Amino acid sequence: MTSETELNRLAEQLPAWLETSRKESRHGQPASYIPELAHAPGDALGIALLDAAGREVTAGDSRLSFTLQSISKVFTLLLALMDQGEEGVFRKVGMEPTGDDFNSMLKLELVEPGIPFNPLINAGAIAVSSLIRGATPAEKTERILTFFRELAGDPTLTFNEAVYRSEAATAHRNRSLAYFLKDNEVLDEEVEPVLDVYFKHCSVEVTCRHVARMALVLAMNGTDPLTGRELVPRRYVQIAKTFMVSCGMYNASGEFAIRVGLPAKSGVAGGILALVPGRYGIGVVGPALNEKGNSIAGVHLLQTMSEAFDWSMF
């Protein structure tokens, strides 16, 4: 099936599939531990899919704005790799799944050498945030925003002030993780400036199309096919995609790999970034989360699509 034929079939069938998946939202609810996220519409579901020729298919609430949250961790990892190289990054974070909650500090204490297991859990992403080059938190944040804008193809992309403030005010667990990392000499900088960078990149506001465009760059191994520019070295994209498969969907990453079979990263605002290697970037939003912290309707929709078109990498 050619890409164009597949996209035409998607355009025909996606609205009905989406409405079927939307019903799953009743089994979840929006995240509330960051108070500002609790205001999201629990029954919303939207998707955008983008191919290398710039052809786009959307359905549902694809224009709904949401914050990247943990999806941003994939791209701060890429920027840190470009800034510090593999050796510099993996001195501070590991390469393994944890089997624990994304905000757990259990293995930081139990397993030597006391570095976060991977860059996609909170402790790992905080450590990665400290590796972004910049003399001040503002300079680091501006470099991250510039990078995200380039990937998303939107020079106006910025963070949501209300969500940023809500995160900063309630992030007691993340502060605990950061101070533990500081005590373990994983963080070389002071805790609060690093956390400020972390909260801001998690609070970058996007739509499904932004996420699909960012995912498309990963699907094409670091080159934006719509501009022809290489934005990320291929090797670093390989690293990021491997983490997405093994750790990208929190403690449901193995199940997602079996049922959907695509590199993906979720965020607790209900977003999911997914990609079909060499073909499509996909952005999904569905704020109602399951017990693992993933969009319950979004996962259902991606499984439906992957099964229909045999997209699984495996």
C-alpha positions in Angstrom: 0.0 0.0 0.0 1.5 3.4 -1.0 1.7 6.2 1.4 -1.0 8.2 -0.5 -3.4 5.2 -0.6 -2.8 4.6 3.1 -3.4 8.3 3.9 -6.6 8.3 1.9 -7.9 5.2 3.8 -6.8 6.9 7.0 -8.7 10.0 6.2 -11.8 7.9 5.5 -11.7 5.7 8.6 -10.0 7.8 11.2 -13.0 9.8 12.3 -15.0 6.6 13.1 -12.0 5.0 14.8 -11.4 8.1 16.9 -15.0 8.2 18.1 -14.8 4.6 19.1 -11.6 5.3 21.0 -13.0 8.4 22.6 -15.4 6.2 24.6 -12.4 4.8 26.4 -11.9 8.2 28.1 -14.6 7.4 30.6 -12.3 4.9 32.2 -9.6 7.5 33.0 -9.3 11.1 34.1 -7.0 14.1 33.6 -3.9 14.4 35.8 -4.6 16.4 38.9 -1.3 16.3 40.8 -0.3 19.3 38.7 -3.5 21.3 39.5 -3.6 23.2 36.2 -3.8 20.0 34.2 -7.0 19.0 35.9 -8.9 21.6 33.9 -8.4 19.7 30.6 -11.6 18.3 29.0 -11.6 14.6 30.0 -13.5 13.4 26.9 -11.3 15.2 24.4 -9.4 13.2 21.8 -7.5 14.5 18.8 -4.8 13.3 16.3 -2.6 14.6 13.6 -0.6 12.5 11.2 2.0 14.0 8.9 4.1 12.4 6.1 7.4 13.4 4.5 5.6 15.2 1.6 3.7 17.4 4.1 0.4 15.6 3.6 -1.6 15.7 6.8 -4.6 13.8 8.2 -6.3 15.1 11.3 -9.4 14.1 13.3 -11.2 15.0 16.5 -9.8 17.7 18.8 -6.6 18.0 16.9 -6.4 21.8 17.6 -6.7 21.4 21.4 -3.7 23.0 23.1 -1.8 21.0 25.7 1.6 21.0 27.3 4.4 18.6 26.3 5.2 17.4 29.8 7.3 14.3 29.5 7.3 14.3 25.7 9.7 17.1 26.0 12.3 14.8 27.6 13.0 13.1 24.3 14.1 16.4 22.8 16.0 17.8 25.7 17.9 14.4 25.6 18.7 15.1 21.9 19.9 18.6 22.7 22.0 17.4 25.6 23.6 14.8 23.3 24.4 17.5 20.8 25.8 19.6 23.6 27.8 17.0 25.6 28.1 13.9 23.4 27.2 10.4 24.5 30.0 10.1 27.0 29.0 13.4 28.7 25.3 12.4 28.9 25.7 8.8 30.0 28.1 9.7 32.8 25.0 11.2 34.4 22.1 8.9 33.3 21.8 5.3 32.5 20.3 3.3 29.6 17.9 0.9 31.3 14.2 0.8 32.1 13.4 1.0 35.8 10.2 -1.0 36.4 9.3 1.8 38.9 7.0 4.8 38.6 8.3 7.7 36.6 8.8 9.8 39.7 10.3 7.1 41.9 13.6 7.6 43.8 13.8 4.0 45.0 16.7 2.8 42.8 18.7 6.1 43.2 19.4 4.9 46.7 19.4 1.1 46.2 21.5 0.7 43.0 25.0 1.9 42.5 26.3 4.3 41.2 23.2 6.3 42.1 22.5 7.8 38.7 19.0 7.8 37.2 18.3 4.6 35.2 17.3 6.5 32.0 16.7 10.0 30.6 12.9 9.6 30.4 12.1 9.2 34.1 11.8 12.4 36.1 15.2 12.1 37.8 16.9 11.4 34.5 15.2 14.3 32.7 16.2 16.6 35.6 19.8 15.4 35.2 19.6 15.9 31.4 18.2 19.5 31.9 21.4 20.3 33.8 23.5 19.3 30.8 21.9 21.8 28.4 24.5 24.5 27.6 23.8 28.0 28.8 25.2 30.4 31.4 21.8 31.0 33.1 18.5 29.1 33.3 17.0 31.7 31.0 19.7 31.1 28.4 19.2 27.3 28.6 15.4 27.7 28.3 15.8 29.9 25.3 18.0 27.3 23.6 15.5 24.6 24.3 12.7 26.8 22.9 14.7 27.6 19.8 15.3 23.9 19.2 11.6 22.9 19.9 10.4 25.7 17.5 12.7 24.4 14.8 11.5 20.9 15.2 7.8 21.9 15.3 8.1 24.4 12.5 6.6 27.2 14.5 8.6 30.2 15.7 5.9 31.3 18.1 6.0 28.1 20.3 6.4 29.0 24.0 5.6 27.7 27.4 2.3 27.9 29.2 2.8 30.3 32.2 -0.1 28.9 34.3 1.1 25.3 33.9 4.7 26.3 34.6 3.7 28.0 37.8 1.4 25.1 38.8 4.2 22.7 38.3 6.8 24.8 40.2 4.4 25.3 43.1 3.6 21.6 43.6 6.8 19.8 42.6 7.7 18.4 46.0 8.7 15.0 44.7 10.8 16.5 41.9 12.6 18.7 44.3 13.3 15.7 46.5 14.7 13.8 43.4 16.8 16.8 42.5 18.3 17.3 45.9 19.1 13.6 46.0 20.8 13.9 42.7 22.7 16.9 44.0 23.8 14.9 47.1 24.9 12.0 44.8 27.0 14.6 42.7 24.9 13.9 39.6 23.9 17.5 39.5 26.8 19.9 39.4 24.6 23.0 39.5 22.3 24.3 42.1 18.9 22.6 42.3 16.4 25.4 41.8 17.9 26.8 38.6 18.0 23.3 37.1 14.4 22.7 38.1 13.3 26.0 36.6 14.6 24.8 33.2 12.9 21.4 33.7 9.5 22.9 34.6 9.6 25.2 31.6 10.4 22.6 28.9 7.6 20.4 30.4 5.3 23.4 30.1 5.8 24.1 26.4 2.4 24.4 24.8 1.6 22.6 21.6 -1.1 21.1 19.4 -1.2 17.6 17.8 0.3 19.1 14.6 3.3 20.4 16.4 3.9 17.0 18.0 3.4 15.2 14.6 6.0 17.5 13.0 8.5 16.9 15.8 7.8 13.1 15.5 8.3 13.3 11.7 11.9 14.6 12.2 12.5 11.5 14.3 10.8 9.2 11.8 13.2 10.6 9.2 16.3 10.0 11.4 16.9 13.7 12.3 16.2 15.4 9.0 13.1 17.6 8.6 11.8 16.4 5.2 9.7 19.6 4.8 12.8 21.8 4.8 15.5 19.3 3.9 17.6 20.4 7.0 19.3 17.9 9.3 18.3 19.1 12.8 19.7 16.1 14.8 22.5 13.7 14.0 21.1 10.2 13.0 23.0 8.5 15.8 21.3 10.6 18.5 17.9 9.9 17.0 18.7 6.2 17.2 19.4 6.6 20.9 16.2 8.5 21.5 14.0 6.1 19.6 15.5 3.2 21.5 14.6 4.9 24.8 11.1 5.6 23.5 10.5 1.9 22.8 12.0 0.7 26.1 10.8 3.5 28.4 8.6 6.0 26.6 5.2 4.8 27.9 6.2 4.6 31.6 5.5 1.2 33.1 3.3 0.2 30.1 6.2 0.4 27.6 6.4 -3.3 27.1 2.7 -3.7 26.7 2.6 -0.8 24.2 5.5 -2.3 22.2 3.5 -5.6 21.9 0.1 -4.0 21.2 1.2 -1.0 19.0 4.9 -1.6 18.2 6.0 2.0 17.5 8.5 4.3 19.2 6.4 6.6 21.3 6.5 9.0 24.3 3.6 10.1 26.4 3.1 13.0 28.8 0.7 13.5 31.7 -1.2 16.3 29.9 -2.5 13.5 27.7 -0.2 13.9 24.7 1.5 11.0 22.9 4.2 11.4 20.3 4.5 8.4 18.0 6.2 7.7 14.7 6.2 5.1 12.0 9.9 4.9 11.0 10.6 6.4 7.6 7.0 7.3 7.0 4.9 9.3 9.5 5.0 11.5 12.5 1.9 11.3 14.8 0.7 13.6 17.5 -2.2 12.5 19.8 -4.0 14.2 22.7 -6.4 12.7 25.1 -6.2 14.1 28.6 -8.0 11.2 30.4 -5.2 9.0 31.7 -5.0 5.4 32.7 -3.4 4.1 35.9 0.0 4.1 34.2 -0.2 7.8 33.3 -0.9 7.4 29.6 -3.8 8.7 27.5 -6.3 5.9 27.7 -8.1 6.8 24.5 -4.9 7.8 22.7 -3.3 4.4 23.3 -6.5 2.7 22.1 -6.6 4.8 18.9 -2.9 4.1 18.1 -3.4 0.4 18.6 -6.4 0.4 16.3 -4.4 2.2 13.6 -1.3 0.1 14.0 -3.3 -3.1 13.7 -5.2 -1.9 10.7 -2.0 -0.9 8.7 0.4 -3.4 10.2 2.7 -0.7 11.5 4.4 -2.6 14.2 8.2 -2.5 14.0 8.3 -6.1 15.4 
